[in-house]
Amino acid sequence: MTLKFNDNLLPTLPIMEDLPVDRIIGITSTIPIEIVFAAGYIPIDLNNIFVCDPSAYKMVEDAESAGLPRNTCAWIKGIYSAVRKYHIKKVVSVIQGDCSNNQALMEIFQSEGIETIPFAYPHSKTDKEFLHDQLMRLADSLGVDYSKTEEMKKRLDSIRAKVHEIDKLTWVENTVTGEENHIWTVSTSDLMGDYTIFEERAVRFLKLAKNREPIKYDLRIGVVGIPPICEDLYSFLSSIGAHVVFNEIQRQFSMPYSTKTLVEQYSQYTYPYDIFSRLEDIQQGINQRNIKGLIHYVQSFCHRHIHDSIIRKHINLPILTLDCDRPGRLDGAMKTRIEAFIEMLKNIFS
C-alpha cells in the first residue's frame, strides 16, 4: 500500500512535521471528510501514514511493547503507534461499521489524553435517519455548519470524478497499472490532507496515463477485501502477467456512485455495511471488467476474515484467499501460492 511515489505524479504522504498539529485530525477509517475539510481541519488517514512509514514493522512491535496484544490486527497496532509517533492530538474513530477493536483503541487514546470523536455507521444502509444524526453530530463536534459540509461535498465530488476516470483507464484503456489504481483510490480516504494538491496531481497523472501504450498482460483479475498490508503484491502480480483491474474496497473509498447529499453518499458506500451489498458491487465489477479470478485479501485477526466463506459461496470464479499479518514484502510461500493460482487461471482461460 505504498503511497510514496514522487517521480510519477502519484499521491504522496504529507510531511507530518510541516503540518500545524492543532489542525490535524487523524482518522481510523474512511469517514465523511467533507465535514473535516469544511471545518478547516486536515484529515490524515492513520492507516496510510503507518503502512508507508519506513519503520512500519517496528511500529507494530512498539504497539505490542506498549501493551497491545499480539493477536490483534496489525492495522490497529499501526494506528496506535502512528498517533504516538506524530503526536496527533485529535482522532475521529469509527466505532461501528469498521474494525471491532476501534472502540477499545479509542478508550486507550482517551486514557493517554488524546481527544477522540466517535463516528458510527448504521447497521443497515437503509437507516438514513441514524446516518444523518451521526453526520450532524460530527459537524457539531468540529464546530461547522452542516450546510457548509454539503457545499464541500460538491467540491470533492469534482476531484473524486478524476479518480474515477483513472479507475476507468485501468480496465478500459489498460494504461493504468493495478498498483497505480490502488494508490489513487486508497488515497481518496483523506485526499493527502490537501484536496487542492491532490486534484493537481490527478489532472497531471491523467494527462500522462492517456498518452501511454496499453499494458501487456495475460489475464485480468480483481482484488477484493481490505487494502493489503503487503507492499509488493501488485508489482508481483504484474510481473507474472496478471493485470489487476478492480480494487474493491479502495474503489469504495473514492465514493464511486453519483449522489446528491452526504447521507445518500455514505449510505451507498458499501464498506461499513453487510457483505451482501459488497457482493453486489463485486459481481458488477466482475461482469463489467471481464475479470477471470479474484484474490481475496484478509488481514490476520480481522473479523472480516469470516466473510471469505460467503464470498466463495456467492461468487462463481476461482478465488485465492491471501492472509497476511504484518507490513513487509511477500514471502516465498505466498509468492508460490500466487504464482500457482495465476498459472491455473492462464490454463483455464487460454
N, C-alpha and C positions, 0 to 999 in steps of 0.2 A: 504494500500500500504506500509505496514511496511517493512523496509529493515534491521532493527536492530536485527539480529539473530547471536549470536556469538558462540553458542554451537553446532550447527548442520551444519556448513560449508556453510551456505547460504551467499550471498553477504552482505556486511555491508557498512555503510557510512564511508567515511574517516573522521578523526578528523580534522575539518577545521582549528583549531588553529595551527596544526602542519604543514600545507602546506605553501609554500612560496607565499605570497599574489600577488607578481608581476608575478607569473606563472599561476595563476588560471584564467580560462575563464568560466564564468557562461553561461549556455545555457538555453534558454527558452523552447526548444523543441528538438526533435531528429534532429541533423544536421550531416553533414559529419565529424565525429570526427576523421577520418583518417587524415584530414588536421590539426586539432588541435594537435594531438599527434605528427605528423611529424614535426610540428613547435616547438616542445619542451614545449608545454603548457599542463596544466592539465584541461581537461574538467570536469565540475561539473554540473550535471542536477539540476537546481534550484528547480524544482518540487519535486525531491526526498528529498533534504535537508529541504525543507519546511514541507512536509507532515510527515516526520519522526521525526521532532523536537518535544520534549515533550510539548512545548507550541505552537503547530501549530494553535490551535483555537485562541489563543491570538494574533498570528502573523496576522491573518485575521483582528481582531479588531484594531490592531496597524495601519494597512494599511488604514482602514477606518478613524481612528483618524487623519492620515496624509493627508486625503482629497480624497482618492479613494471612489467612490460611492458604497453604499450598494448593489445596483442592478448590480454589476459587479461580474463576476466569481471569486470564492474563490481562484482558482489557480493563477489568475493574482495578487490578493492581497497577496497571499503567496509568490509568486516570488519576488514581490516588497520588502516585509519585509525580505526575505532571503538575498537579496543583501545588504540591510542596516545592518542587524544583523551581517553578516560575512564580512563586509567591502570589498565586491568584487568590483574591480576597472574596470573590463572589461567584457562586456556581448555581446554574439552573439545572436541577436534577430531575430526570424523567422517572417518576416513581411508579407509573403504571403505563404499560404499553411498550416496555423495553426490558432491560435486564432485571431479573427478580432480585438481584443483590443491590440495586441502586438505593433502596430505602435505607439499608444498613450503612452503605457508603455515605449517604447524606448525613446520617447521625454521627459518623466518625468525623466528618468535616465540621459539624456543629461543635463537637467536643474539642476540636482544635481551634475554635474561634473563627472559622470561615463562615461567612454568610451564605445560607442556602435558600433557594427559592424552588419549591416543589412545582412540578407540572405533570399533570396526568391526562393521558388519552382515555376516552371512554372504553368500556369493554366492547361495545358494539359501535361500528361506524355509523349506524343509524341514529345514535343518541346525540343528535346535534345540539340539543339544549345543554347537555353536560359539557360538550366541547366548547360551546360559546362561553359558558361560565368560566372555564379554565383560561380561555384566551383573555377574557375581561380581567380575571384575577392577575394574570401575568402582566398585563398592561398597567394595572393599578400598582402592582409591586414595583414596577420600573418607572412609575410616575409619568406615563404618557397617555394622551387622549386616544381612545380606541379608534376614532375616525382617522387619525394620522397613520395608524398601522395599516388600514385598508389602502390608503394612498401609497404607502411604501410597497404594498403587495404589487401594485401596478408597475412600479419601477423595477422590482426584482423579477417580475414576470418577463419583462423585455430582455433581461440578462439571461434568465433560465432558457429562454427560447433559443439563444445562441448555443447553449449546451445541448439542447435537443437537436439542433442542426448538426453538431459534432457527432452526436449519437447516430444520427441518420447516415452520416458519411461512413460510419463504421460498417454498417450492414447493407447499404445500398450501393455506394460508390467503392467501398472497400479501400479507402485511402487513409483511414484512421485505425491504428492498432487496438487490440483489446486492452492493452495496458494503458494507452493514452485515453481510451474511453473510460476505463476505470478511474484514472486520476481526475479527469474532468468532472465526472458525475459524482464521485465521492467528495470532491472539493466543494460541491454546492451546499454541503451541510452548514458551512459558515462563510462561503464566498471569500475565503482568505482573510476574513475580518475586514475587508475593504472591497465593496462591490464595484466601485468605480475602476480600480486597478484590475480586478477580476474580469470585468467586461472588456477592458482594453486588450488584455491578453487573449481573451476568447475571439475577439474580432481579428486579431493578427494571426492567431492559430488557424482560424477558418480559412483565411486567405492562403496560408501555407498549405493546408491539407487539400484544398480544392485543386491545387496545381501539381499534386503528386501523381505518380503512376500507381495503379491499383496494386494492392498487396497480393503476392502469390501465396496460395495456401492449398492444402489437400482437402480439408473439410471445415465446416462451421460448427462451433459448439457454443454453449451458454454456461455461465457460472451463476448459480443460484445460492441463496443463503447470505449470511452476513459477510461484509467485506473481509477477505482473507488477511490474516496476520503475517503470513509467509511472504517475504518480499520479492521473490523471483518466480512466482507461479506463472505470471503472464508471459514473461520473457522465455521461460522454459517451454510453455505450450506453443508459442510462436516458433521456437527453434525446431520443433518436431512436426510442424505443418498444420497446427490447429489454430484457426482464426476465431478468437472469442468475439462474437457479435452481439452478445447480450449479457449485461451485468445487472442482475435482477434488483437487488436492494439499492445498489449505488444509483441506478436509474431512478428509483423511487425518491431518493434524496433530492433529485432535480425537479420534483413535482411535475411529472410528465403530462398531466391532464389539464385541459383548458377549464378554468374555473373563474367565477366572478367574485367570490368572497373568501376570506380566510377559513371560515367554517367549512365551506364546500371543499376547499383545497385540502385541508388536513383531515377531512373525513374520507377523501378518496385516496390519500396516502396509505398504502397497504401495510407497511411495516409494523405499526403498533397493534394491528387487529388480528383476527383469526386467520388461520392458514388457508382457508378456502378463498378468501379474497386474493391472496398471493397466488394460489393455484390458477385462478382465472387469468391473472396477469401473465404468469409463466407460460400457460398454454397459448395465449395470444402471441407472446413473443416467439415461441417455437414455430407456430404456423406462419407468422409474418416474415420471420428472418431465416426460414429454411434451416433450422438447427437439427443436427444429426445426433447429438448426445449432450448430456449435462454433467457438469461437475457440481456436486452439492457440497459446499464448504461448510463444515460445522466446527465450532470452537470448543475445545475441551472444557468440560464443566459448565457448558451453557445449556439452559433448559430447552432451547430451540432444537437441540440435537434430536429430541423426541419426534420432531416433525419429519424426520427422514423417512420413516415407515409410511407416513401419509403421502408424502411426495411420490414415493415409489409406487404406491397403490394407485394413484390417480394420473401419473404421467407415463405415457406409453412410449418411452425412449430409454436407451441404455443410460444408466446413471452411475457415476463413480462418486462415492462419498469419501471426502478428504477431511481428516480430522487433524488439526494442528493445535499446539498448546502455546508456545512462546514465540516471540518475534525472531526472525532469522531466515536463513535460506532453507530450501527444501533439502531433506537428507536423501541418502541414496535409496532407501526403501520407498520413499514417496515418489521419487523420480521413476523408479522401476514400475510402480503401480500405474502411474500416469502414462508412461510410455506404452505399457501393455494395453491400457484402455483405449488410447488413441489408435494404436495398431489394429485393435479389434474393430473399431469404427471404420477405419480405412478398408478393412477386408469386407465388412458388411455392405458399405456404400460405394465400393469401387466398381 
